[in-house]
Amino acid sequence: MLRHDPLVSIVIPDFNHAPYIGEAIQSVLDQTYPLHEIVVVDDGSTDDSREVVARFGNRVRYLWQENRGLSAARNTGIRAAQGEYVGLLDADDMYEPEFLSTLVPILEGRPDAAGVYCGYRFVNHQNTPLETLSACEDLDMWLRISSRYAVVGTTGILTRHRILPKSMSSDPNRQARNRLAVMAKHFGPAPAHDSQWTPPQRRAYGHAYLASVVDYLQAHDEARASDCLREMARIYPDLLTQFNMFFQLGCGDQPKGSVGDFATLEIERRAQMLIGLLDRLFGDPPMATLLSGYCDAAYANAYRALGALSYGARQFPATRRYLRRAVAADATLALDRRVISMFVKSLLGVRLINRLQHERQRLIPRAFSSTRRET
């Protein structure tokens, strides 16, 4: 245990999540760090939430209020919290058992820090883990905290976030509105003229529109995704030179929680979508003029991302085809070691690559064992 074993208050806001809140509460009760209290704030639920929480008896403090929204419910719970630290857990999410025992010592070791983060995994409504890569109320909160205090953490996966079809995060229009509202609050309203943008505003709004591009692709609304890409490029065109952005967009219409799952990638359809977005962007004469210095880099990175996705899906002819197109758009990629390595490996075939990977994994423990004996 820690030097003074701080009490941690876990605040769980709930609105009509009776099917899931029991698992959320139980995930806190299962913590290996025992010094915690659970505060459930029922934000005017009309389902059986009260009855579900009541099953846990005095192990949970239950507060009810008229429906006022997620942020208000969290604030009610924070005001009622008695712990030295506060954890926020949505009613449809869960902590892994080591969540508190891992994060509390990190905070205790950094008195200057005001918050701590960790990795997470997506799960479906049955709590089955999904594939992952990496709501706006959280974004607002973390921006406010990080503007004044240090935030520390770990990349270890310590929480589970449930993906539900009708959750707030599945509504791209709502997410886009809230995201821009948060940007305006922290970085100022979007300027009326392009010459008035500050560098921090460009970065913040550019990434906000990029997030909305992904949201709309996941909702299969390519028209709105194209509109957001246009705004992103107008505000922060440097994103068009970033390979990671195009890799993200190449996975963009996979369902949230399955992003990056190579087994379900339909490479040709994603190629049509991604290149189509760029064709519409640069096919617009005013945008083509504004972005004249970014066109080659954008297509090169898009094709390179498609090559990487094809390689991950073990579609090697497609890998080579897209990498050739990337080099045709930007000849300097012909000297990029990562591109060369991927192209060469795509020539070897699936069986040989798998054999080489197996051999590498077999030899690495020997190398470490040999090193330990020598020291």
C-alpha positions as CSV (number, residue, x, y, z in Angstrom):
1,M,0.0,0.0,0.0
2,L,1.0,3.6,-0.3
3,R,2.4,5.8,2.4
4,H,-1.0,7.1,3.5
5,D,-3.4,5.1,1.4
6,P,-5.6,7.9,-0.1
7,L,-9.3,7.3,-0.5
8,V,-10.5,7.4,-4.1
9,S,-14.1,8.4,-5.0
10,I,-15.5,6.8,-8.2
11,V,-18.3,8.9,-9.7
12,I,-20.6,7.0,-12.0
13,P,-23.2,9.2,-13.8
14,D,-26.2,7.2,-15.1
15,F,-29.1,7.8,-17.4
16,N,-31.1,4.8,-18.4
17,H,-28.2,2.4,-18.4
18,A,-29.7,-0.3,-16.1
19,P,-28.5,-3.2,-18.4
20,Y,-24.9,-2.1,-17.9
21,I,-24.4,-0.1,-14.6
22,G,-24.2,-3.3,-12.6
23,E,-21.1,-4.3,-14.4
24,A,-19.6,-0.8,-14.0
25,I,-20.2,-1.0,-10.2
26,Q,-18.8,-4.5,-9.9
27,S,-15.7,-3.5,-11.8
28,V,-15.0,-1.0,-9.0
29,L,-15.8,-3.5,-6.3
30,D,-13.3,-5.9,-7.9
31,Q,-10.4,-3.4,-7.7
32,T,-7.2,-4.7,-6.1
33,Y,-6.8,-1.3,-4.4
34,P,-9.5,-1.4,-1.7
35,L,-9.8,2.2,-0.5
36,H,-12.5,3.6,-2.6
37,E,-16.1,4.8,-2.5
38,I,-18.7,4.6,-5.3
39,V,-21.0,7.5,-5.9
40,V,-23.8,6.8,-8.5
41,V,-25.6,9.9,-9.8
42,D,-28.9,8.9,-11.4
43,D,-29.6,11.7,-13.9
44,G,-33.4,11.2,-14.0
45,S,-33.4,7.6,-15.3
46,T,-36.8,6.1,-16.2
47,D,-35.6,2.5,-16.4
48,D,-34.6,0.1,-13.6
49,S,-31.4,1.8,-12.7
50,R,-32.4,2.5,-9.1
51,E,-33.3,-1.2,-8.5
52,V,-30.0,-2.4,-10.0
53,V,-27.9,0.0,-7.8
54,A,-29.9,-1.0,-4.8
55,R,-28.7,-4.6,-5.1
56,F,-25.3,-3.5,-4.0
57,G,-26.6,-2.1,-0.7
58,N,-24.5,0.3,1.3
59,R,-21.4,-0.4,-0.8
60,V,-22.7,2.3,-3.2
61,R,-24.0,5.9,-2.5
62,Y,-27.0,6.6,-4.7
63,L,-27.9,10.2,-5.6
64,W,-30.9,11.0,-7.8
65,Q,-31.5,14.3,-9.7
66,E,-33.7,15.6,-12.5
67,N,-32.2,15.1,-15.9
68,R,-29.6,17.7,-16.5
69,G,-27.1,16.0,-18.7
70,L,-23.8,14.1,-18.3
71,S,-21.6,17.0,-17.2
72,A,-24.1,18.1,-14.5
73,A,-24.3,14.6,-13.2
74,R,-20.6,14.3,-13.0
75,N,-20.4,17.6,-11.2
76,T,-23.0,16.5,-8.7
77,G,-21.0,13.4,-7.9
78,I,-17.7,15.3,-7.6
79,R,-19.3,17.7,-5.1
80,A,-20.5,14.7,-3.0
81,A,-17.2,12.8,-3.2
82,Q,-15.2,12.4,0.0
83,G,-12.0,11.0,-1.4
84,E,-8.7,12.7,-2.0
85,Y,-8.8,11.6,-5.6
86,V,-11.8,11.3,-8.0
87,G,-12.3,8.8,-10.8
88,L,-14.9,9.2,-13.5
89,L,-16.5,6.1,-14.8
90,D,-19.4,6.1,-17.3
91,A,-22.3,3.7,-16.5
92,D,-21.7,1.5,-19.5
93,D,-17.9,1.3,-19.1
94,M,-15.7,-0.7,-16.7
95,Y,-12.3,-0.6,-14.9
96,E,-9.8,-3.4,-15.2
97,P,-9.0,-4.8,-11.7
98,E,-5.6,-3.1,-11.6
99,F,-6.9,0.3,-12.5
100,L,-6.6,2.0,-9.1
101,S,-3.6,0.1,-7.9
102,T,-1.7,1.2,-11.0
103,L,-2.8,4.8,-11.3
104,V,-2.9,5.9,-7.7
105,P,0.8,5.4,-7.2
106,I,1.5,7.3,-10.4
107,L,-0.4,10.3,-9.0
108,E,1.2,9.9,-5.5
109,G,4.6,10.0,-7.1
110,R,3.9,13.3,-8.9
111,P,2.6,15.9,-6.5
112,D,2.6,18.4,-9.3
113,A,0.2,16.4,-11.4
114,A,-3.6,17.1,-11.4
115,G,-4.7,14.1,-13.5
116,V,-3.7,10.7,-14.7
117,Y,-4.6,8.8,-17.9
118,C,-4.3,5.2,-19.1
119,G,-5.0,3.1,-22.2
120,Y,-8.3,1.6,-23.0
121,R,-10.0,-1.1,-25.2
122,F,-13.4,-1.0,-26.8
123,V,-15.9,-3.7,-26.0
124,N,-19.3,-4.4,-27.5
125,H,-22.6,-4.5,-25.6
126,Q,-21.8,-8.0,-24.4
127,N,-18.4,-6.9,-23.0
128,T,-16.6,-8.7,-25.8
129,P,-13.3,-7.0,-26.6
130,L,-12.9,-5.4,-30.1
131,E,-10.0,-4.3,-32.0
132,T,-8.9,-0.7,-31.4
133,L,-6.6,2.1,-32.6
134,S,-7.0,5.3,-30.3
135,A,-17.0,12.6,-25.7
136,C,-16.4,16.1,-26.1
137,E,-17.2,16.7,-22.4
138,D,-14.0,14.8,-21.6
139,L,-12.1,16.8,-24.2
140,D,-13.2,20.1,-22.6
141,M,-12.3,18.8,-19.1
142,W,-8.8,17.6,-20.1
143,L,-8.1,20.8,-22.0
144,R,-8.9,22.9,-18.9
145,I,-6.9,20.7,-16.6
146,S,-3.8,20.4,-18.9
147,S,-3.8,24.2,-19.5
148,R,-2.9,24.7,-15.8
149,Y,-1.5,21.5,-14.4
150,A,0.6,18.5,-15.4
151,V,-1.1,15.3,-16.5
152,V,0.7,11.9,-16.1
153,G,-0.3,8.4,-17.0
154,T,0.5,5.0,-18.5
155,T,-0.3,3.4,-21.8
156,G,-1.4,0.2,-20.0
157,I,-4.9,-0.8,-20.8
158,L,-6.9,-0.3,-17.6
159,T,-10.5,0.5,-18.8
160,R,-13.1,-0.9,-21.0
161,H,-15.3,1.4,-23.1
162,R,-18.5,-0.1,-24.3
163,I,-19.7,0.7,-27.9
164,L,-23.5,1.1,-28.1
165,P,-25.4,1.8,-31.3
166,K,-27.3,4.8,-29.9
167,S,-24.6,6.3,-27.6
168,M,-23.8,10.0,-27.8
169,S,-20.4,9.2,-29.4
170,S,-22.2,7.5,-32.4
171,D,-23.9,10.7,-33.5
172,P,-21.4,12.5,-35.8
173,N,-23.4,15.7,-36.0
174,R,-23.6,16.1,-32.2
175,Q,-19.9,15.2,-31.9
176,A,-19.0,17.8,-34.5
177,R,-21.0,20.6,-32.9
178,N,-19.7,19.8,-29.4
179,R,-16.1,19.5,-30.6
180,L,-16.2,22.9,-32.3
181,A,-17.8,24.4,-29.2
182,V,-14.9,23.1,-27.1
183,M,-12.4,24.6,-29.6
184,A,-14.1,28.0,-29.5
185,K,-14.1,27.9,-25.7
186,H,-10.4,27.2,-25.4
187,F,-8.9,28.7,-28.5
188,G,-11.4,31.4,-29.4
189,P,-14.0,31.5,-32.1
190,A,-13.0,30.6,-35.7
191,P,-11.7,33.9,-37.3
192,A,-13.7,35.4,-40.1
193,H,-10.7,35.7,-42.4
194,D,-7.9,33.1,-43.1
195,S,-5.2,35.7,-42.3
196,Q,-6.5,36.0,-38.7
197,W,-5.8,32.4,-37.7
198,T,-3.1,31.9,-35.0
199,P,-0.9,28.7,-35.2
200,P,-2.6,27.2,-32.1
201,Q,-6.0,27.8,-33.6
202,R,-5.1,26.2,-36.9
203,R,-3.8,23.1,-35.1
204,A,-6.7,22.8,-32.8
205,Y,-9.5,23.4,-35.3
206,G,-7.6,21.3,-38.0
207,H,-7.5,18.3,-35.7
208,A,-11.1,18.9,-34.7
209,Y,-12.3,18.7,-38.3
210,L,-10.1,15.7,-38.9
211,A,-11.9,13.9,-36.0
212,S,-15.2,14.8,-37.6
213,V,-14.0,13.4,-41.0
214,V,-13.5,10.0,-39.2
215,D,-16.8,10.3,-37.4
216,Y,-18.7,10.9,-40.7
217,L,-16.9,8.1,-42.5
218,Q,-17.9,5.7,-39.7
219,A,-21.4,6.9,-40.2
220,H,-21.0,6.2,-44.0
221,D,-21.7,9.9,-44.8
222,E,-18.9,10.6,-47.3
223,A,-20.5,13.9,-48.3
224,R,-20.2,15.4,-44.8
225,A,-16.8,13.7,-44.4
226,S,-15.7,15.5,-47.6
227,D,-17.0,18.9,-46.3
228,C,-15.0,18.4,-43.0
229,L,-11.9,17.4,-44.9
230,R,-12.2,20.6,-47.0
231,E,-12.4,22.7,-43.8
232,M,-9.5,20.8,-42.2
233,A,-7.3,21.4,-45.3
234,R,-8.3,25.1,-45.5
235,I,-7.4,25.7,-41.9
236,Y,-4.5,23.4,-41.3
237,P,-3.2,22.1,-44.6
238,D,0.0,20.6,-43.0
239,L,-2.1,17.6,-42.0
240,L,-2.2,16.7,-45.7
241,T,1.6,15.8,-45.5
242,Q,1.1,13.4,-42.6
243,F,1.1,9.6,-43.3
244,N,-0.6,8.8,-40.0
245,M,-3.6,10.9,-41.0
246,F,-4.2,9.0,-44.2
247,F,-3.7,5.7,-42.5
248,Q,-6.4,6.7,-40.0
249,L,-8.7,7.8,-42.9
250,G,-8.0,4.6,-44.7
251,C,-9.6,2.8,-41.8
252,G,-12.2,5.5,-41.4
253,D,-15.4,3.7,-42.3
254,Q,-14.7,0.7,-40.1
255,P,-17.0,0.6,-37.1
256,K,-15.7,2.2,-33.9
257,G,-13.9,-0.4,-31.9
258,S,-12.9,-2.3,-35.1
259,V,-10.7,0.3,-36.5
260,G,-7.4,-1.2,-37.7
261,D,-8.8,-4.7,-37.9
262,F,-7.0,-6.0,-41.0
263,A,-9.2,-9.1,-41.3
264,T,-12.2,-6.9,-42.1
265,L,-10.5,-4.4,-44.4
266,E,-11.9,-4.1,-47.9
267,I,-8.9,-2.5,-49.5
268,E,-10.3,-1.6,-52.9
269,R,-13.4,0.0,-51.4
270,R,-11.3,2.0,-49.0
271,A,-9.0,3.1,-51.8
272,Q,-12.0,4.4,-53.8
273,M,-13.2,6.2,-50.7
274,L,-9.8,7.8,-49.7
275,I,-8.7,8.7,-53.2
276,G,-12.2,10.0,-53.9
277,L,-12.0,12.3,-51.0
278,L,-8.8,13.8,-52.4
279,D,-10.1,14.0,-55.9
280,R,-13.0,16.1,-54.7
281,L,-10.8,18.2,-52.5
282,F,-8.3,19.0,-55.3
283,G,-10.9,19.0,-58.0
284,D,-12.4,22.1,-56.6
285,P,-10.6,25.0,-58.4
286,P,-10.4,27.4,-55.4
287,M,-9.1,24.7,-53.1
288,A,-6.7,23.4,-55.8
289,T,-5.2,26.9,-55.9
290,L,-5.1,27.3,-52.1
291,L,-3.5,23.9,-51.7
292,S,-1.3,23.8,-54.8
293,G,1.8,23.0,-52.8
294,Y,0.2,20.1,-51.0
295,C,-1.3,18.0,-53.8
296,D,1.7,15.7,-54.5
297,A,2.4,15.0,-50.8
298,A,-1.3,14.3,-50.1
299,Y,-1.7,11.7,-52.9
300,A,1.8,10.2,-52.0
301,N,0.8,9.7,-48.4
302,A,-2.6,8.4,-49.3
303,Y,-1.2,5.8,-51.6
304,R,1.5,4.9,-49.0
305,A,-1.2,4.4,-46.4
306,L,-3.1,2.2,-48.7
307,G,0.1,0.2,-49.3
308,A,0.5,-0.2,-45.6
309,L,-3.1,-1.3,-45.1
310,S,-2.8,-3.8,-47.9
311,Y,0.4,-5.1,-46.4
312,G,-1.3,-5.5,-43.0
313,A,-4.1,-7.4,-44.7
314,R,-1.5,-9.6,-46.5
315,Q,-2.7,-8.4,-49.9
316,F,0.8,-8.1,-51.4
317,P,0.0,-7.3,-55.0
318,A,-2.1,-4.4,-53.8
319,T,0.8,-3.4,-51.5
320,R,3.2,-3.1,-54.4
321,R,0.7,-1.3,-56.6
322,Y,-0.1,1.4,-54.1
323,L,3.5,1.9,-53.1
324,R,4.5,2.4,-56.8
325,R,1.8,5.0,-57.0
326,A,3.1,6.7,-53.9
327,V,6.6,6.9,-55.4
328,A,5.1,8.2,-58.6
329,A,3.6,11.1,-56.6
330,D,6.7,11.7,-54.5
331,A,9.9,10.3,-55.9
332,T,11.7,10.8,-52.5
333,L,9.7,7.9,-51.1
334,A,11.9,5.6,-53.3
335,L,14.7,6.2,-50.8
336,D,12.5,5.8,-47.7
337,R,13.7,2.7,-45.8
338,R,10.2,1.9,-44.5
339,V,8.8,2.0,-48.0
340,I,11.6,-0.1,-49.4
341,S,11.3,-2.7,-46.6
342,M,7.6,-3.0,-47.1
343,F,7.9,-3.4,-50.8
344,V,10.6,-6.1,-50.5
345,K,8.7,-8.0,-47.9
346,S,5.6,-8.0,-50.1
347,L,7.7,-9.9,-52.7
348,L,8.4,-12.7,-50.2
349,G,4.9,-14.0,-49.7
350,V,2.8,-14.8,-46.7
351,R,4.3,-18.2,-45.8
352,L,7.9,-16.9,-45.9
353,I,7.1,-13.8,-43.9
354,N,5.3,-15.8,-41.2
355,R,8.3,-18.2,-41.1
356,L,10.8,-15.3,-40.7
357,Q,8.7,-13.8,-37.9
358,H,8.4,-17.1,-36.1
359,E,12.2,-17.5,-36.4
360,R,12.8,-14.0,-35.1
361,Q,10.6,-14.6,-32.1
362,R,12.4,-17.9,-31.4
363,L,15.8,-16.3,-31.5
364,I,15.1,-13.2,-29.4
365,P,14.7,-15.1,-26.0
366,R,18.0,-16.8,-26.7
367,A,19.7,-13.5,-27.4
368,F,18.4,-12.1,-24.1
369,S,19.4,-15.2,-22.2
370,S,22.9,-15.1,-23.6
371,T,23.2,-11.4,-22.6
372,R,22.2,-12.2,-19.1
373,R,24.7,-15.0,-18.7
374,E,27.5,-12.7,-20.0
375,T,26.7,-10.0,-17.5
